[in-house]
Amino acid sequence: MLLFSQMITDYWKSQFLNGDIIYSDKDFTVTINPDLNEDSRIMVLETSDGRVMAVLTPEMAEKLDLSQRQELSELVFRQKLNEAGVTLHGADYLFYFSEAEKNVLLQENQEGTWRPLTEQDDAVFSEFESSASEQDLDDAYVELDHWAVFGSFEQNRLVCAASMYPWEEDAQIADLGVLTLSSFRGKGHARKVVRSICKYAFEQGYEPQYRCQLDNEASTFLAKAAGLTLFGKWDVISPDCTVGETE
């Protein structure tokens, strides 16, 4: 049985294997796809089994002097990126529920101090935001008007919130953000809220997606504590990089 759902594996294959595969071995694959948008004109995915896939536009392939006749490796590819002046944004970890953990979650009886949030919670959510730092708010990207929002309370005060929004129009994947006020961390609020909102997403036909930067140890710990499994590391071209931009 697949560790992850067919939806997840098919989605990432479609991102990296659609187009002209110019190089492939057991460790590394490079695909040229003319349909990539400018923000993702280069993407790299390293799955948890150590395999690396890269996809790029024909224009970027020309900038990197890539052709079907050459031997490639991840190291050579990254050297070509460097020589061409291409910078990547910085990888995110991608976490999903395995099929086994999904089944456990769906059978879980969830009761406690957490619940869905609606526009009626505007006042308590505003107070929550005012108690968080700007950096935490930017990193978490938790918004009351997202597709789904859940919160956890202590003495009627919102102390932890998570929200989700559809990742892409043609993929049933919901991207997750979560934030706990600093003085209420370490009490299990985030784990419970993450599991609650993820169960809701599954029940609506979506796969929950949890992303965090590689150096965010607290977020990585939370993902695992909430029952998610590392799928891989995903990187895209930096928004500040001008190499290969269309006029």
Rosetta silent file (secondary structure, phi, psi, omega in degrees, C-alpha in Angstrom):
SEQUENCE: MLLFSQMITDYWKSQFLNGDIIYSDKDFTVTINPDLNEDSRIMVLETSDGRVMAVLTPEMAEKLDLSQRQELSELVFRQKLNEAGVTLHGADYLFYFSEAEKNVLLQENQEGTWRPLTEQDDAVFSEFESSASEQDLDDAYVELDHWAVFGSFEQNRLVCAASMYPWEEDAQIADLGVLTLSSFRGKGHARKVVRSICKYAFEQGYEPQYRCQLDNEASTFLAKAAGLTLFGKWDVISPDCTVGETE
SCORE:     score description
SCORE:     0.000 S_00000001
   1 L     0.000  144.491  178.063    0.000    0.000    0.000 S_00000001
   2 L   -63.674  141.270  175.715    1.170    3.539   -0.729 S_00000001
   3 L   -65.616  -43.318  178.822    2.540    5.444    2.239 S_00000001
   4 L  -110.360  166.282 -178.138    0.745    8.581    1.001 S_00000001
   5 L   -65.514  157.420  177.148   -2.508    8.912   -0.892 S_00000001
   6 H   -61.801  -33.177  179.280   -2.616    8.488   -4.655 S_00000001
   7 H   -59.509  -45.117 -178.473   -3.759   12.114   -4.880 S_00000001
   8 H   -66.768  -49.144 -178.138   -0.530   13.370   -3.308 S_00000001
   9 H   -64.176  -39.969  178.996    1.810   11.184   -5.342 S_00000001
  10 H   -66.474  -37.938 -179.564   -0.041   11.944   -8.584 S_00000001
  11 H   -61.230  -49.340 -175.898   -0.002   15.673   -7.872 S_00000001
  12 H   -72.602  -29.982  172.320    3.752   15.872   -7.404 S_00000001
  13 H   -63.039  -41.074 -179.489    4.418   13.608  -10.383 S_00000001
  14 H   -64.521  -31.724  179.541    2.320   15.973  -12.493 S_00000001
  15 H   -72.285  -32.435 -170.248    4.408   18.914  -11.267 S_00000001
  16 H  -115.362  -11.167 -176.214    7.772   17.344  -12.073 S_00000001
  17 H  -119.354    3.894  174.971    7.270   14.735  -14.795 S_00000001
  18 L   -85.723  124.039 -179.540    5.008   16.559  -17.265 S_00000001
  19 L   126.698 -153.116 -177.362    6.998   17.665  -20.273 S_00000001
  20 E   -99.528  107.078  178.475   10.248   16.528  -21.902 S_00000001
  21 E   -77.389  109.949 -175.229   12.371   14.430  -19.521 S_00000001
  22 E   -93.363  -15.783  176.814   15.907   15.234  -20.647 S_00000001
  23 E  -155.662  139.540  176.110   17.711   13.210  -17.975 S_00000001
  24 E  -158.739  130.998  167.839   16.736   10.479  -15.541 S_00000001
  25 L  -138.137 -169.143 -173.797   18.490    7.902  -13.395 S_00000001
  26 L   -68.598  -16.467 -175.938   17.611    6.242  -10.086 S_00000001
  27 L  -111.308  -26.650 -167.924   18.598    9.347   -8.115 S_00000001
  28 E  -146.000  136.375  179.326   17.941   12.398  -10.302 S_00000001
  29 E  -135.421  137.803  176.722   15.456   13.499  -12.971 S_00000001
  30 E  -125.751  129.487 -179.212   15.273   16.714  -14.996 S_00000001
  31 E  -125.236  140.285  172.869   12.184   17.726  -16.984 S_00000001
  32 E  -103.946  123.837 -176.953   11.584   20.674  -19.296 S_00000001
  33 L  -130.459  112.226 -178.354    8.018   21.965  -19.129 S_00000001
  34 L   -72.345  -10.032 -175.464    6.986   25.009  -21.223 S_00000001
  35 L   -92.115    1.448  177.831    3.751   25.394  -19.230 S_00000001
  36 L   -66.402  142.621  175.317    5.371   26.469  -15.933 S_00000001
  37 L   -81.121  169.164 -172.323    4.434   29.935  -14.788 S_00000001
  38 H   -62.385  -34.832 -178.940    7.122   32.527  -14.175 S_00000001
  39 H   -68.978  -18.864 -179.737    7.048   32.135  -10.398 S_00000001
  40 H  -126.958   38.436 -177.322    7.891   28.444  -10.735 S_00000001
  41 L   -70.536  -12.204  163.892   10.150   28.480  -13.795 S_00000001
  42 E  -139.085  131.747  173.074   12.512   26.293  -11.784 S_00000001
  43 E  -136.064  148.073  178.887   11.384   23.868   -9.081 S_00000001
  44 E  -133.862  133.607  177.521   13.274   21.168   -7.202 S_00000001
  45 E  -128.965  125.148  171.852   11.803   18.357   -5.098 S_00000001
  46 E  -112.034  111.907 -178.960   13.763   15.930   -2.926 S_00000001
  47 E   -79.127  164.170 -171.991   11.483   13.190   -1.631 S_00000001
  48 L   -64.326  -14.956  175.360   12.066   11.524    1.710 S_00000001
  49 L   -87.965    5.022  174.362   13.637    8.499   -0.006 S_00000001
  50 L    93.439   -2.590  178.501   16.443   10.740   -1.306 S_00000001
  51 L   -79.023  144.385 -177.640   15.360   11.028   -4.946 S_00000001
  52 E  -122.415  132.945  175.543   15.611   14.479   -6.520 S_00000001
  53 E  -124.990  140.186  176.045   13.513   15.878   -9.366 S_00000001
  54 E  -128.139  144.343  176.205   13.945   19.216  -11.093 S_00000001
  55 E  -136.895  143.252 -177.468   11.668   20.905  -13.606 S_00000001
  56 E  -154.780  162.471  178.775   12.272   24.109  -15.531 S_00000001
  57 L   -75.840  160.677  175.764   11.078   26.079  -18.531 S_00000001
  58 H   -57.347  -36.928  179.697   12.804   25.793  -21.928 S_00000001
  59 H   -63.091  -41.281  178.496   14.131   29.347  -21.435 S_00000001
  60 H   -70.160  -35.977  177.201   15.737   28.384  -18.124 S_00000001
  61 H   -61.299  -38.459  178.030   17.154   25.188  -19.656 S_00000001
  62 H   -67.206  -40.999  178.062   18.802   27.340  -22.318 S_00000001
  63 H   -60.965  -35.433 -178.140   20.218   29.681  -19.648 S_00000001
  64 L   -89.712   -0.670  179.823   21.678   26.659  -17.846 S_00000001
  65 L    57.453   50.477  178.555   22.953   25.127  -21.105 S_00000001
  66 L   -98.717  140.666  176.169   21.075   21.880  -20.544 S_00000001
  67 L  -146.520  167.059 -177.335   20.577   19.331  -23.291 S_00000001
  68 L   -73.245  -13.357 -173.814   19.529   15.696  -23.626 S_00000001
  69 L   -87.667   -8.007 -172.782   22.997   14.591  -24.587 S_00000001
  70 L  -101.247  149.789  172.846   24.748   15.393  -21.323 S_00000001
  71 L   -77.532  139.551 -178.533   25.204   13.389  -18.161 S_00000001
  72 L  -132.040  160.836  171.263   23.696   15.094  -15.136 S_00000001
  73 L  -149.055  168.944  177.115   23.559   14.794  -11.379 S_00000001
  74 H   -60.132  -41.283 -179.256   22.043   16.944   -8.674 S_00000001
  75 H   -61.507  -47.176  179.612   25.490   18.380   -7.929 S_00000001
  76 H   -62.809  -42.321  179.402   26.134   19.302  -11.572 S_00000001
  77 H   -59.602  -46.424 -178.889   22.642   20.788  -11.867 S_00000001
  78 H   -68.447  -31.317  174.617   23.131   22.973   -8.798 S_00000001
  79 H   -64.472  -39.482  177.910   26.533   24.059  -10.097 S_00000001
  80 H   -65.258  -38.727  175.575   24.849   25.155  -13.321 S_00000001
  81 H   -59.065  -45.953 -178.040   22.288   27.127  -11.307 S_00000001
  82 H   -63.726  -44.686 -178.563   25.112   28.878   -9.486 S_00000001
  83 H   -65.055  -30.882 -179.423   27.080   29.616  -12.657 S_00000001
  84 L   -85.814   -3.607  179.696   23.980   31.109  -14.300 S_00000001
  85 L    78.674   22.377 -179.574   23.304   33.311  -11.267 S_00000001
  86 L   -88.480  126.889  176.127   20.063   31.520  -10.416 S_00000001
  87 L  -112.862  141.322  176.882   19.018   31.663   -6.768 S_00000001
  88 E   -97.792  160.052 -174.014   16.330   29.511   -5.193 S_00000001
  89 L   -67.210  -36.220 -171.698   13.908   30.700   -2.546 S_00000001
  90 L   118.209  123.361 -168.345   14.978   28.212    0.133 S_00000001
  91 L   -67.332  149.618  168.747   13.379   24.820    0.576 S_00000001
  92 E  -108.275  143.745  164.154   10.282   24.018    2.591 S_00000001
  93 E   -72.176  143.195  172.963    9.588   20.701    4.237 S_00000001
  94 E  -115.262  123.526  177.581    6.365   19.133    2.961 S_00000001
  95 E  -118.394  141.247  172.800    4.375   17.020    5.397 S_00000001
  96 E  -138.191  165.963  171.323    1.243   14.948    4.738 S_00000001
  97 L   -79.707  132.948  170.053   -0.693   12.292    6.589 S_00000001
  98 L   -67.629  163.585  178.647    0.206    8.769    5.615 S_00000001
  99 H   -59.919  -38.018 -179.493   -2.748    6.580    4.692 S_00000001
 100 H   -66.664  -45.995 -179.542   -2.400    4.746    8.022 S_00000001
 101 H   -69.611  -30.969  175.016   -2.333    7.973   10.082 S_00000001
 102 H   -61.019  -44.326 -179.969   -5.222    9.387    8.063 S_00000001
 103 H   -63.861  -38.037  176.859   -7.366    6.410    9.078 S_00000001
 104 H   -63.015  -45.566 -177.669   -6.415    6.908   12.731 S_00000001
 105 H   -62.230  -43.661 -176.297   -7.322   10.609   12.531 S_00000001
 106 H   -66.964  -21.954  178.847  -10.688   10.013   10.889 S_00000001
 107 L   -94.433   -0.101 -175.004  -11.698    7.637   13.691 S_00000001
 108 L   -75.960  134.516  174.741  -10.578   10.034   16.416 S_00000001
 109 L   -88.893  110.201 -172.122  -13.198   11.414   18.790 S_00000001
 110 L  -105.049  110.255  174.613  -12.294   15.094   19.043 S_00000001
 111 L  -138.164  144.293  179.519  -13.600   17.035   22.002 S_00000001
 112 L   163.640 -153.722 -174.795  -11.965   19.851   23.928 S_00000001
 113 L   -93.143   20.149 -179.963  -11.412   23.596   24.043 S_00000001
 114 E  -118.464  152.645 -177.538  -10.987   23.955   20.282 S_00000001
 115 E  -161.764  166.167  172.772  -13.617   24.606   17.633 S_00000001
 116 E   -64.226  148.414  175.398  -14.130   26.046   14.142 S_00000001
 117 L  -109.405  144.863  178.998  -13.916   29.831   13.887 S_00000001
 118 L  -129.276 -178.225  178.828  -16.258   31.960   11.777 S_00000001
 119 H   -62.506  -18.776  176.407  -16.701   35.644   10.970 S_00000001
 120 H   -68.942  -14.898 -179.770  -18.627   35.861   14.255 S_00000001
 121 H   -95.526   20.159 -175.387  -15.248   35.411   15.975 S_00000001
 122 H   -57.267  -42.236 -177.079  -13.833   38.598   14.481 S_00000001
 123 H   -66.763  -46.901 -179.197  -13.331   40.305   17.842 S_00000001
 124 H   -68.129  -31.701  178.800  -11.552   37.386   19.534 S_00000001
 125 H   -71.322  -38.121  177.520   -9.442   36.822   16.409 S_00000001
 126 H   -63.149  -39.990  177.081   -8.439   40.478   16.294 S_00000001
 127 H   -64.207  -40.036  177.785   -7.352   40.271   19.933 S_00000001
 128 H   -59.970  -47.496 -179.368   -5.394   37.113   19.086 S_00000001
 129 H   -62.810  -39.535 -177.950   -3.600   38.874   16.222 S_00000001
 130 H   -68.975  -17.440  179.559   -2.766   41.893   18.366 S_00000001
 131 L   -91.789   -5.174 -178.539   -1.101   39.564   20.891 S_00000001
 132 L  -105.198  154.697  178.046    1.204   37.987   18.277 S_00000001
 133 L   -75.719  156.515  177.556    4.367   39.432   16.767 S_00000001
 134 H   -59.862  -38.487 -179.931    4.406   40.645   13.167 S_00000001
 135 H   -64.033  -44.966  178.631    7.027   38.008   12.354 S_00000001
 136 H   -62.762  -40.712  179.501    4.886   35.189   13.755 S_00000001
 137 H   -64.607  -41.890  178.823    1.852   36.452   11.856 S_00000001
 138 H   -65.666  -43.468 -177.387    3.822   36.624    8.593 S_00000001
 139 H   -66.824  -40.221 -173.377    5.361   33.186    9.068 S_00000001
 140 H   -80.237  -36.596 -176.009    2.120   31.435   10.014 S_00000001
 141 L    51.081   58.607  176.024   -0.231   33.122    7.513 S_00000001
 142 L  -104.428  121.500 -175.918   -3.328   32.342    9.566 S_00000001
 143 L  -130.626  142.609 -178.629   -6.360   34.349    8.432 S_00000001
 144 L   -69.207  -24.511 -178.605   -9.973   34.374    9.610 S_00000001
 145 L   -93.786   12.074  175.841  -11.286   34.566    6.030 S_00000001
 146 L   -71.110  170.382 -175.925   -9.493   31.410    4.859 S_00000001
 147 L   -57.045  -39.191  177.114  -11.397   28.333    3.663 S_00000001
 148 E  -143.447  138.809 -179.553  -11.262   26.698    7.116 S_00000001
 149 E  -140.324  130.861  177.001  -10.203   28.148   10.481 S_00000001
 150 E  -127.335  150.677  179.062   -9.978   26.427   13.870 S_00000001
 151 E  -140.335  157.093  176.398   -8.966   27.815   17.242 S_00000001
 152 E  -120.271  143.887 -170.985   -8.126   26.682   20.759 S_00000001
 153 E  -122.445  150.228  166.798   -9.096   28.626   23.863 S_00000001
 154 E  -130.174  120.120 -179.068   -7.968   29.129   27.457 S_00000001
 155 L    49.835   49.385  177.188  -10.475   30.846   29.746 S_00000001
 156 L    66.779   10.399  176.555  -12.404   32.096   26.713 S_00000001
 157 E  -104.638  130.206  176.193   -9.261   33.597   25.168 S_00000001
 158 E   -70.607  119.149 -176.088   -8.153   32.455   21.719 S_00000001
 159 E  -118.236  -12.504  179.817   -4.551   31.277   22.187 S_00000001
 160 E  -150.583  136.998  178.629   -3.950   29.139   19.096 S_00000001
 161 E  -141.401  146.923  175.084   -5.377   29.260   15.582 S_00000001
 162 E  -133.747  143.859  176.198   -4.900   27.333   12.353 S_00000001
 163 E  -138.471  158.743 -178.817   -6.292   28.088    8.924 S_00000001
 164 E  -134.066  151.412  171.659   -6.315   26.419    5.523 S_00000001
 165 E  -142.762  150.440  178.375   -6.830   27.488    1.944 S_00000001
 166 E   -58.647  130.961 -174.302   -6.952   25.442   -1.287 S_00000001
 167 E   -68.118  -48.160  177.439   -3.395   25.061   -2.592 S_00000001
 168 E  -145.994  156.286 -175.610   -4.274   25.157   -6.289 S_00000001
 169 L   -61.665  -36.674 -173.980   -7.526   25.252   -8.235 S_00000001
 170 L  -100.125   16.478  179.079   -7.039   21.849   -9.847 S_00000001
 171 E  -133.786  130.849 -179.720   -5.726   19.989   -6.766 S_00000001
 172 E   -83.225   60.191 -179.866   -7.720   18.923   -3.716 S_00000001
 173 E  -122.407  132.502  179.639   -4.919   19.970   -1.369 S_00000001
 174 E  -113.496  118.868 -177.826   -5.405   22.404    1.522 S_00000001
 175 E   -83.644  137.621 -168.550   -2.329   24.287    2.727 S_00000001
 176 E  -114.119  137.686  169.202   -2.132   24.779    6.487 S_00000001
 177 E  -126.697  147.268 -178.683   -0.831   27.540    8.728 S_00000001
 178 E  -145.325  143.342  179.699   -0.835   27.487   12.533 S_00000001
 179 E  -144.996  129.635  173.110    0.117   29.966   15.243 S_00000001
 180 E  -115.256  134.267  176.491    0.151   29.697   19.043 S_00000001
 181 L   -58.975  139.669 -168.724    0.702   32.763   21.205 S_00000001
 182 H   -55.698  -38.062 -177.073    4.189   32.513   22.691 S_00000001
 183 H   -77.704   -2.674 -179.695    3.107   32.338   26.346 S_00000001
 184 H  -116.824   12.305 -179.102    0.765   29.428   25.627 S_00000001
 185 L   -78.061  156.289  178.465    3.161   27.183   23.714 S_00000001
 186 L    82.637   10.636 -178.803    4.089   23.722   24.908 S_00000001
 187 L  -109.503    3.285  177.988    0.595   22.944   26.200 S_00000001
 188 L    90.033    1.740 -179.439   -0.641   20.871   23.261 S_00000001
 189 H   -59.291  -49.742 -174.324   -2.909   23.528   21.767 S_00000001
 190 H   -63.960  -41.944  179.858   -1.332   23.468   18.304 S_00000001
 191 H   -58.446  -45.484 -177.358   -1.317   19.675   18.022 S_00000001
 192 H   -68.113  -40.789 -179.949   -5.027   19.471   18.807 S_00000001
 193 H   -67.096  -42.019  178.469   -5.964   22.319   16.495 S_00000001
 194 H   -61.296  -45.593 -179.950   -3.890   20.898   13.636 S_00000001
 195 H   -64.992  -37.963 -179.531   -5.475   17.478   14.008 S_00000001
 196 H   -66.209  -46.687 -177.969   -8.962   18.985   14.186 S_00000001
 197 H   -70.251  -32.112  178.003   -8.601   21.138   11.087 S_00000001
 198 H   -70.169  -38.172  175.760   -6.930   18.299    9.174 S_00000001
 199 H   -61.975  -42.772  177.491   -9.772   15.924   10.026 S_00000001
 200 H   -59.157  -45.818 -179.660  -12.203   18.542    8.753 S_00000001
 201 H   -58.888  -46.537  178.126  -10.205   18.875    5.504 S_00000001
 202 H   -57.897  -42.506 -178.305  -10.274   15.117    4.920 S_00000001
 203 H   -66.576  -22.644  176.476  -14.019   15.075    5.504 S_00000001
 204 L   -93.358    4.751  177.346  -14.388   17.778    2.827 S_00000001
 205 L    88.471   15.939  179.825  -12.351   15.757    0.336 S_00000001
 206 L  -109.344  151.223  171.586   -9.049   17.625    0.727 S_00000001
 207 E   -95.151  122.464  177.115   -5.562   16.424    1.600 S_00000001
 208 E   -70.267  138.479  177.085   -3.995   18.599    4.336 S_00000001
 209 E  -123.455  128.144 -178.644   -0.559   19.983    3.480 S_00000001
 210 E  -116.993  119.546  179.326    1.840   21.244    6.170 S_00000001
 211 E  -118.233  145.214  170.982    4.847   23.292    5.046 S_00000001
 212 E  -157.144  156.079  179.652    7.666   24.831    7.067 S_00000001
 213 E   -71.529  154.988 -172.080   11.195   26.027    6.454 S_00000001
 214 L   -62.409  -28.522 -176.919   14.025   23.627    7.148 S_00000001
 215 L   -92.398    4.539  179.662   15.401   25.615   10.065 S_00000001
 216 L   -90.114   83.299 -173.975   12.042   25.898   11.870 S_00000001
 217 H   -64.430  -37.573 -179.250   12.607   23.153   14.423 S_00000001
 218 H   -64.385  -41.110 -179.778    9.487   23.941   16.460 S_00000001
 219 H   -69.790  -38.531  176.459    7.247   23.689   13.401 S_00000001
 220 H   -62.548  -43.219  177.934    8.913   20.472   12.279 S_00000001
 221 H   -61.578  -42.372 -179.694    8.375   18.995   15.749 S_00000001
 222 H   -62.651  -44.255  179.943    4.717   20.054   15.681 S_00000001
 223 H   -55.625  -47.033 -179.184    4.116   18.416   12.303 S_00000001
 224 H   -68.700  -39.233  179.441    5.428   15.094   13.568 S_00000001
 225 H   -64.527  -30.228 -179.969    3.620   15.414   16.911 S_00000001
 226 L   -82.557   -1.590  174.993    0.364   15.997   15.032 S_00000001
 227 L    98.949    6.011  179.305    0.829   12.727   13.145 S_00000001
 228 L   -84.703  156.933 -177.425    2.100   14.029    9.804 S_00000001
 229 E  -120.447  139.625  179.911    4.914   12.352    7.868 S_00000001
 230 E   -66.320  124.191  175.952    7.690   14.050    5.904 S_00000001
 231 E   -92.110  -40.900 -179.117    7.093   13.762    2.165 S_00000001
 232 E   170.546 -169.869  178.042   10.082   15.769    0.995 S_00000001
 233 E  -119.575  127.838 -174.294   11.775   19.132    0.509 S_00000001
 234 E  -121.572  133.559 -178.672   10.409   21.486   -2.143 S_00000001
 235 E  -135.287  150.622  176.669   12.116   24.580   -3.530 S_00000001
 236 E  -132.554  167.361  178.480   11.298   27.147   -6.222 S_00000001
 237 E   -62.043  144.510 -179.648   13.186   29.961   -7.862 S_00000001
 238 L   -65.141  139.949  176.268   13.558   33.024   -5.679 S_00000001
 239 L   -64.554  -16.245  178.486   11.058   35.817   -6.398 S_00000001
 240 L   -87.884   -8.892 -176.770   14.074   38.165   -6.418 S_00000001
 241 L   -82.518  128.814 -177.737   15.848   36.230   -9.161 S_00000001
 242 L  -100.689   -4.724 -178.187   15.575   37.884  -12.593 S_00000001
 243 L   -64.893  127.898  175.840   17.332   35.158  -14.634 S_00000001
 244 L    79.641    7.448  177.574   15.016   33.792  -17.294 S_00000001
 245 L   -69.741  144.514  175.952   12.206   36.260  -16.659 S_00000001
 246 L   -80.278  150.486 -178.788   10.032   37.029  -19.654 S_00000001
 247 L   -73.892    0.000    0.000    9.956   40.588  -20.896 S_00000001
